[in-house]
Amino acid sequence: MSKAFDRGRSMPSSEPTGNAAISRRHFAGLVGGSAALVAAPRIASAQAYPARPVRAIVTFAPGGTVDVYARLACQHLSQKLGQQFVVENVAGATGNRGTTQAARSTPDGYTLLFALSTHAVNASIFSNLQYDPVADFVPINLSVSSTHVVSVHPSVAAKGAREFVADLRARPNQNYAHGGLGTQGHLLAERLKVTQDLDMVAVTFPGAGPAIQAVVANQISSAWTTMASAGPMIAGGRLKALAVTGQTRSKLLPDVPTMIEQGFPEVVGDTWVGIMAPKGTPEEVVTTINREIAEFLEQPAARQRLADVGFDVVNKGPAEFAAVLKDEIVFWKKVVEETKVRIE
């Protein structure tokens, strides 16, 4: 997220402490156990919507930031509203493939879009978008954010960002992995490249999950992804964290300094996940989804669970989400101009 986005951001009501909060076993049980957080379904006859399963489009591959949150949120919605909210991963083109499908869907409430913050970036880096990120969608709930982490294979000698940058200077033309062209991880890495005059080569994957796996397999030495994606592998010792890109340290990695602390103040930004629907979706549907998601995000157990997988709770409704989206578009447009990341 941009610095501007941090204003007024709500934080989890309870916090994990120390590195124990990020154990691999702990991560493994998080998504599957979320059904226990929700109450019994509402009686179907008392509510017209939804009358059939709802398609929830996730714009990146399984295992990435959007996917992790969407599965937790959809379990809650399925339990509370008595119909299945089915996650469908439509990856490709930095979220554009799934977003285009969502924009062209019938606006009847039976297609939702779980959008990553690249939704605010793509208009600046793609010259031929087939949708308008503002005009073609109704914002429902800006739900969570996640800081980025610079992680490397354990065999990499660097212990922090300064040593990492020194190694990039000593051994130029090294590859780094990211989860999609124009993702915040990609733009932050390119911002470091530009400000430090480095020779780095971006390797694009269809989501943060595959990018992380490439580093775990030691095919690429480093990755720029969200904490929600990299956290389990860091917890299990299969990745080493060098820095986080938030303005403050992550509660999950309290011993890992920020890029600001390590002398790189320009490399700051987080990622958010929000729920949207095609323009024209009935207001009562928007109200229903926002109400249920807001309830989910305010549950202490849910807030703790989300914190444990690397998310901060935001929980902004339609009007606030719309305002933040406009600010984010302006902020990331400036970053795109600085890094000259463009896709024709």
C-alpha positions in Angstrom: 0.0 0.0 0.0 1.0 3.6 -0.4 2.0 5.7 2.6 -1.3 7.5 2.2 -3.2 4.3 2.6 -1.8 3.8 6.1 -3.8 6.8 7.5 -6.5 5.5 9.7 -5.7 1.8 9.0 -7.2 -0.5 11.6 -4.9 -3.1 13.2 -5.6 -6.5 14.6 -7.0 -6.4 18.1 -4.6 -9.2 19.3 -1.1 -9.8 18.2 1.1 -12.8 17.9 4.3 -12.6 19.9 7.8 -13.7 18.8 8.7 -16.1 16.2 6.6 -18.9 17.7 3.5 -17.2 16.2 4.7 -18.1 12.7 5.4 -21.8 13.1 4.9 -24.0 10.0 2.3 -26.2 11.7 0.4 -23.1 12.8 0.2 -21.8 9.3 -0.9 -25.2 8.0 -4.0 -25.3 10.1 -5.2 -21.7 9.7 -7.3 -21.8 6.6 -8.9 -25.2 7.3 -10.0 -24.1 10.8 -11.7 -20.9 9.8 -15.2 -22.5 9.6 -15.2 -22.7 13.4 -15.2 -18.9 13.5 -18.6 -18.5 11.9 -22.1 -18.9 13.2 -24.8 -21.1 11.8 -26.2 -20.3 8.3 -29.2 -18.0 8.1 -32.5 -19.6 7.2 -32.6 -19.6 3.4 -36.2 -18.5 3.2 -35.5 -15.3 5.1 -33.1 -14.0 2.5 -33.5 -14.0 -1.3 -29.8 -13.6 -1.9 -28.0 -15.8 -2.6 -30.3 -18.4 -4.1 -27.5 -20.4 -5.8 -23.7 -20.7 -5.5 -21.6 -17.5 -6.0 -18.5 -17.4 -8.1 -15.5 -15.7 -6.4 -12.8 -14.8 -9.0 -9.3 -14.7 -7.6 -7.0 -13.0 -10.0 -3.7 -14.8 -9.1 -2.6 -18.4 -8.7 -3.4 -20.6 -5.6 -1.2 -20.0 -2.6 -0.8 -16.2 -3.2 -2.0 -13.3 -1.1 -5.4 -12.9 -2.7 -6.0 -16.7 -2.7 -5.2 -17.0 1.0 -7.6 -14.3 2.1 -10.4 -15.3 -0.4 -10.6 -18.8 0.9 -10.9 -17.6 4.5 -13.6 -15.0 3.5 -15.5 -17.4 1.3 -15.7 -20.0 4.0 -17.3 -17.4 6.2 -19.7 -16.3 3.5 -20.7 -19.9 2.7 -21.5 -20.6 6.3 -23.4 -17.4 7.0 -25.4 -17.1 3.7 -26.2 -20.8 3.2 -24.8 -21.1 -0.4 -21.3 -22.0 -1.6 -19.0 -19.1 -2.5 -16.7 -20.9 -4.8 -13.1 -19.6 -5.3 -12.0 -19.7 -9.0 -8.4 -18.8 -9.7 -8.2 -17.0 -13.0 -4.6 -16.0 -13.1 -2.7 -14.2 -15.9 -1.6 -10.8 -17.0 -1.1 -9.4 -13.5 -4.7 -10.0 -12.6 -6.1 -8.6 -15.8 -7.5 -11.9 -17.1 -9.7 -12.5 -14.1 -10.6 -8.8 -13.7 -11.7 -8.7 -17.3 -13.9 -11.7 -16.8 -15.4 -10.1 -13.7 -16.1 -6.8 -15.5 -17.9 -8.7 -18.3 -20.0 -10.8 -15.9 -23.7 -10.3 -15.4 -24.1 -7.8 -12.5 -26.5 -10.0 -10.5 -24.4 -10.7 -7.4 -23.3 -14.1 -8.5 -19.8 -13.0 -9.5 -17.5 -11.3 -7.1 -13.9 -10.2 -7.6 -11.2 -10.6 -5.0 -8.9 -7.9 -6.2 -5.2 -7.4 -5.3 -3.8 -3.9 -5.1 -2.5 -4.3 -8.7 -6.1 -3.2 -9.5 -4.9 0.3 -8.8 -1.6 -0.1 -10.7 -2.6 -1.8 -14.0 -4.1 1.3 -15.6 -0.6 2.8 -15.4 1.5 -0.1 -16.7 -0.9 -1.6 -19.4 -1.7 0.4 -22.5 -4.6 -1.8 -23.6 -6.8 -2.6 -20.5 -10.1 -4.1 -21.5 -11.8 -2.7 -18.4 -11.9 0.5 -16.3 -10.7 -0.2 -12.8 -13.0 2.4 -11.3 -16.0 2.8 -13.7 -16.6 -0.9 -14.3 -16.8 -2.0 -10.7 -18.6 -1.5 -7.5 -16.3 -1.5 -4.4 -17.7 -3.6 -1.6 -15.1 -4.0 1.1 -11.4 -3.2 1.4 -10.5 -6.0 3.7 -6.9 -6.6 4.5 -3.3 -5.5 3.8 0.0 -7.4 3.9 3.5 -6.0 4.0 6.1 -7.3 1.5 9.2 -9.2 2.5 12.5 -9.6 0.6 13.3 -13.3 1.1 16.2 -15.4 -0.2 17.2 -19.1 -0.4 19.0 -20.1 2.9 22.2 -20.6 1.0 22.5 -16.9 0.2 25.1 -15.4 2.5 23.5 -11.9 2.9 21.9 -11.4 6.3 20.2 -8.1 5.5 19.3 -5.7 2.8 22.6 -3.8 2.8 24.6 -7.1 2.3 22.1 -8.1 -0.3 22.6 -4.9 -2.3 26.4 -5.1 -1.9 26.2 -8.6 -3.4 24.1 -7.4 -6.3 26.7 -4.8 -7.0 29.5 -7.3 -6.8 27.7 -9.9 -8.9 25.4 -8.1 -11.3 22.7 -9.6 -13.5 21.2 -11.7 -10.8 17.5 -12.8 -11.1 14.7 -12.1 -8.6 11.2 -13.6 -8.6 7.9 -11.7 -8.3 4.3 -12.7 -8.6 3.4 -10.7 -11.7 4.3 -7.7 -13.8 3.2 -4.5 -12.0 2.6 -6.2 -8.6 3.8 -4.2 -5.7 6.6 -6.7 -5.2 7.8 -6.1 -8.8 7.5 -2.3 -8.5 9.3 -2.2 -5.1 12.2 -4.3 -6.5 12.4 -2.0 -9.5 12.4 1.0 -7.3 15.4 -0.4 -5.5 17.1 -1.1 -8.8 16.6 2.4 -10.0 17.5 4.3 -6.8 20.6 2.1 -6.2 21.6 1.8 -9.9 21.6 -2.0 -9.7 21.7 -4.7 -12.4 18.8 -7.0 -11.5 16.7 -9.1 -13.8 13.0 -9.7 -13.0 11.5 -13.1 -13.5 7.8 -13.1 -13.6 5.5 -15.8 -12.2 1.7 -16.0 -12.4 1.4 -15.4 -8.6 3.4 -15.1 -5.4 3.0 -18.8 -4.6 4.9 -20.0 -7.7 7.5 -17.3 -7.2 8.1 -18.5 -3.7 8.4 -22.1 -4.8 11.1 -21.1 -7.3 13.2 -19.6 -4.6 12.6 -22.6 -2.2 13.8 -24.9 -5.0 16.9 -22.6 -5.4 16.1 -21.9 -9.0 16.2 -18.2 -8.2 18.0 -16.6 -5.3 15.5 -14.0 -4.1 11.8 -13.2 -4.1 9.8 -10.0 -3.5 6.3 -11.1 -2.3 3.9 -10.4 0.5 4.3 -11.8 4.0 1.1 -13.7 3.5 2.7 -15.7 0.7 6.3 -16.1 2.0 5.5 -16.5 5.7 5.0 -20.3 5.8 8.3 -20.9 4.1 10.2 -18.5 6.3 8.6 -20.1 9.3 9.8 -23.5 8.1 13.4 -22.3 7.5 13.1 -22.9 3.8 13.4 -19.1 3.1 15.4 -16.4 4.9 13.9 -13.0 5.4 16.2 -10.0 4.8 13.8 -7.0 5.1 10.2 -6.0 5.1 8.8 -3.0 3.1 6.3 -1.6 5.6 6.9 1.6 7.5 7.2 -0.5 10.7 8.5 -4.1 11.4 6.1 -7.0 11.0 4.7 -8.5 14.1 5.4 -11.9 12.6 9.1 -11.1 12.0 10.0 -8.7 14.8 13.7 -9.3 14.3 13.7 -8.4 10.6 14.3 -4.7 10.0 12.4 -2.6 7.4 14.0 -1.3 4.2 13.8 2.1 5.8 15.9 1.1 8.8 18.5 -0.4 6.5 19.0 2.7 4.5 16.5 2.4 1.6 13.6 4.8 2.5 12.2 4.8 -1.1 11.4 1.1 -0.9 8.1 1.3 1.0 4.7 -0.2 0.2 2.2 -2.8 1.1 -0.4 -4.8 -0.7 -4.2 -4.9 -0.1 -7.0 -7.2 -1.0 -10.5 -6.0 -1.6 -13.9 -7.4 -2.7 -15.6 -5.8 -5.7 -18.5 -6.7 -8.1 -19.4 -5.7 -11.7 -20.9 -2.3 -12.1 -24.7 -2.5 -11.8 -24.7 -5.2 -9.1 -27.8 -4.6 -6.9 -27.2 -2.4 -3.9 -28.7 -5.0 -1.6 -26.1 -7.5 -2.7 -23.3 -5.0 -2.0 -24.8 -4.3 1.4 -25.1 -8.0 2.3 -21.6 -8.9 1.3 -20.1 -5.9 3.0 -22.1 -6.6 6.2 -21.0 -10.2 6.4 -17.3 -9.5 5.6 -17.3 -6.6 8.1 -18.7 -9.0 10.7 -16.0 -11.6 9.9 -13.2 -9.1 10.1 -14.3 -7.8 13.5 -14.4 -11.2 15.1 -11.4 -11.4 17.5 -10.6 -15.0 16.5 -10.7 -14.0 12.8 -8.5 -11.0 13.3 -6.0 -13.1 15.1 -6.1 -15.8 12.4 -5.5 -13.2 9.7 -2.7 -11.6 11.7 -1.1 -15.0 12.0 -0.9 -15.4 8.2 0.5 -12.0 7.7 -2.5 -9.7 7.2 -3.5 -6.5 8.9 -7.3 -5.9 9.0 -8.5 -2.8 7.2 -12.3 -3.3 6.9 -13.4 -0.3 4.9 -16.8 -0.3 3.3 -17.8 0.8 -0.2 -17.4 4.6 0.1 -14.0 4.4 1.9 -12.8 1.7 -0.5 -13.6 3.9 -3.5 -11.7 6.9 -2.0 -8.7 4.7 -1.2 -8.7 3.2 -4.7 -8.4 6.7 -6.2 -5.5 7.6 -3.9 -3.7 4.4 -4.7 -4.1 4.9 -8.4 -2.3 8.3 -8.1 0.4 6.9 -5.8 1.4 3.9 -7.8 1.2 5.9 -11.1 4.1 7.9 -9.8 6.1 4.8 -8.9 5.4 3.4 -12.4 6.7 6.6 -13.9 9.9 6.4 -11.8 10.6 2.8 -12.6 9.4 2.9 -16.2 7.6 -0.4 -15.9 5.3 -0.5 -18.9 3.6 -3.3 -20.8 2.4 -2.6 -24.3 
